[in-house]
């Protein structure tokens, strides 16, 4: 009887020693082992990046430099040129050609004039192709003239895989950019308070038409992604679903930009964006600096 009890005590002591050993091994594990908990997600999109705009570092990269069709994320560049060249009260003219742009559009008649601020709201909230074309003609004189301005600005921002042809992202074979370049353009766009206000406006009435912001993240952004700043959705049958999103990380105030290109479904466009930004927010400062 005494021998059985002694054996039980011995086994309990052995189990306690092993448990302590595992705890010590975990506490002093090499950084590469600890980093396993912060392994980046595998996302179901054609291309994706997460960019720390404050440190100017790429944190996540899946085919980030590959030229692809950007759909309406193109309108981020159109918005940048609008606020650079037009005051809020300046007028944007809708021509016959602008009014005939394919959906999505605001549905304005030829000869309609909008203030630049109204045009910016229609661009960011409704993703109105007719308004984007009107902005291009007003600022650049023509689509081709505006495209040249877009490409010059893209080079100034640091884009290396961008060739814009249209102001709205409607399909054109030569109209391509990369996820990294759109991340740089998004980071530039959110430095303009006018653009951020438009991105964060849930509803507005323009030319007698009430529009609602089409970005679902505006209405109920998960706390895990950080403080939502704004972004731009996009879709064409060739580009599939695209989304650029900017947030502020609570831990240090850094601006993080997520870009996903080519999601097969709209729901995946949002889900993978949330997964990427949640992961980026959970990374430790040392892991950020090592990326």
Residue pairs with C-beta under 8 A, 6 or more apart in sequence:
31 286
35 287
38 279
38 282
38 283
38 284
38 287
40 60
40 276
40 279
41 272
41 275
41 276
41 279
43 62
43 260
43 272
43 275
43 276
44 263
44 264
44 268
44 272
45 62
45 260
45 261
45 262
45 263
45 268
45 269
45 272
46 63
46 68
46 240
46 261
46 262
46 263
47 62
47 63
47 64
47 66
47 68
47 178
47 179
47 259
47 260
47 261
47 262
48 60
48 61
48 62
48 63
48 64
48 179
48 258
48 259
48 260
48 261
48 272
48 276
49 58
49 60
49 61
49 62
49 64
49 179
49 180
49 183
49 257
49 258
49 259
50 58
50 59
50 60
50 183
50 256
50 257
50 258
50 276
50 277
50 279
50 280
51 57
51 58
51 59
51 180
51 183
51 184
51 187
51 256
51 257
51 258
51 259
52 58
52 59
52 254
52 255
52 256
52 280
52 288
53 183
53 187
53 190
53 246
53 254
53 255
53 256
53 257
54 252
54 253
54 254
54 255
55 254
55 288
57 288
57 291
58 64
58 180
58 183
58 291
59 256
59 280
59 283
59 288
59 291
60 276
60 279
60 280
60 291
61 180
62 179
63 179
64 178
64 179
64 180
64 183
65 160
65 161
65 178
65 180
66 161
66 178
66 179
67 161
67 163
67 176
67 177
67 178
68 176
68 177
68 178
68 179
68 239
68 261
68 262
69 169
69 171
69 175
69 176
69 236
69 238
69 239
70 169
70 175
70 176
70 177
70 182
70 234
70 239
70 242
70 261
71 169
71 234
71 235
71 236
71 239
71 240
71 242
72 127
72 168
72 169
72 232
72 233
72 234
72 235
72 242
73 169
73 182
73 185
73 186
73 232
73 233
73 234
73 242
73 243
73 244
73 259
74 164
74 166
74 167
74 168
74 169
74 175
74 177
74 234
75 123
75 124
75 127
75 132
75 167
75 168
75 169
75 232
75 234
76 182
76 185
76 186
76 189
76 232
76 244
77 150
77 153
77 154
77 164
77 185
77 189
78 123
78 132
78 135
78 136
78 146
78 150
78 167
78 168
79 120
79 123
79 124
79 189
79 192
79 195
79 198
80 153
80 185
80 188
80 189
80 192
80 195
81 135
81 139
81 146
81 149
81 150
81 153
82 116
82 119
82 120
82 123
82 135
82 139
83 116
83 120
83 192
83 194
83 195
84 153
85 139
86 92
86 116
86 138
86 139
87 116
88 115
88 116
88 117
88 194
89 115
89 116
89 117
90 115
90 116
91 113
91 114
91 115
91 116
91 138
92 113
92 114
92 115
92 116
92 118
92 119
92 131
92 134
92 135
92 138
93 111
93 112
93 113
93 134
93 137
93 138
94 108
94 109
94 110
94 111
94 112
94 113
94 114
94 130
94 131
94 134
95 110
95 133
95 134
95 137
96 110
97 133
97 137
98 108
98 110
98 130
98 131
98 133
98 134
98 137
99 105
99 108
99 109
99 110
99 112
99 130
100 130
101 129
101 130
101 132
101 133
101 168
101 170
102 129
102 170
103 129
104 126
104 127
104 128
104 129
105 128
105 129
105 130
105 131
106 122
106 126
106 128
106 130
106 131
106 206
106 207
106 209
106 211
107 130
107 209
108 114
108 130
108 131
108 134
108 207
112 207
114 122
114 131
114 134
114 206
114 207
117 194
118 204
118 206
118 207
119 131
119 134
119 135
120 194
120 195
120 198
121 198
121 201
121 204
121 206
121 211
122 128
122 131
122 206
122 211
123 131
123 132
123 135
123 198
124 195
124 198
124 199
124 201
124 213
124 230
124 232
125 198
125 201
125 204
125 211
125 212
125 213
125 214
126 211
126 214
127 168
127 214
127 232
127 233
127 234
129 168
129 170
132 167
132 168
133 143
133 167
133 168
135 146
135 167
136 142
136 143
136 145
136 146
136 147
136 167
137 143
137 146
139 146
139 149
140 146
140 147
140 148
140 149
143 165
143 166
143 167
146 167
147 164
147 165
147 166
147 167
150 164
150 167
151 162
151 163
151 164
154 162
154 164
154 177
154 181
154 185
157 184
157 185
157 188
158 184
159 177
159 178
159 181
159 184
159 185
160 178
160 181
161 176
161 177
161 178
161 180
161 181
162 176
162 177
162 178
162 181
163 174
163 175
163 176
163 177
164 175
164 177
165 172
165 174
165 175
166 172
166 175
169 175
169 234
169 236
169 239
170 236
171 236
171 237
171 238
171 239
177 185
179 259
179 260
179 261
180 259
182 244
182 259
182 261
183 244
183 257
183 258
183 259
185 244
186 231
186 232
186 244
186 245
186 246
186 257
186 259
187 246
187 255
187 257
189 195
189 230
189 246
190 196
190 199
190 229
190 230
190 246
190 255
190 257
195 230
196 229
196 230
198 230
199 213
199 215
199 218
199 229
199 230
199 231
199 232
200 218
200 229
200 230
201 213
202 212
202 213
202 218
202 219
203 210
203 211
203 212
203 213
204 210
204 211
205 211
214 233
215 230
215 231
215 232
215 233
216 270
217 225
217 228
217 231
217 245
217 270
217 273
218 228
218 230
221 228
221 247
222 274
222 278
224 274
224 277
224 278
224 281
224 282
225 245
225 247
225 273
225 274
225 277
225 278
225 281
226 247
226 248
226 249
226 250
226 256
226 277
226 281
227 247
227 248
227 250
228 245
228 247
229 246
229 247
229 248
229 255
230 245
230 246
231 243
231 244
231 245
231 246
232 243
232 244
233 241
233 242
233 243
233 269
234 241
234 242
234 243
234 244
235 241
235 242
235 266
239 261
239 262
240 261
240 262
240 263
240 264
241 260
241 262
241 263
241 264
241 265
241 266
241 268
241 269
242 259
242 260
242 261
242 262
242 263
242 269
243 258
243 259
243 260
243 263
243 269
243 270
243 273
244 257
244 258
244 259
245 257
245 258
245 259
245 273
245 277
246 255
246 256
246 257
247 255
247 256
247 258
247 277
247 281
248 254
248 255
248 256
249 255
249 256
249 280
249 281
250 281
251 281
251 285
252 285
256 277
256 280
256 281
258 273
258 276
258 277
258 280
260 269
260 272
260 273
260 276
263 269
263 272
283 291
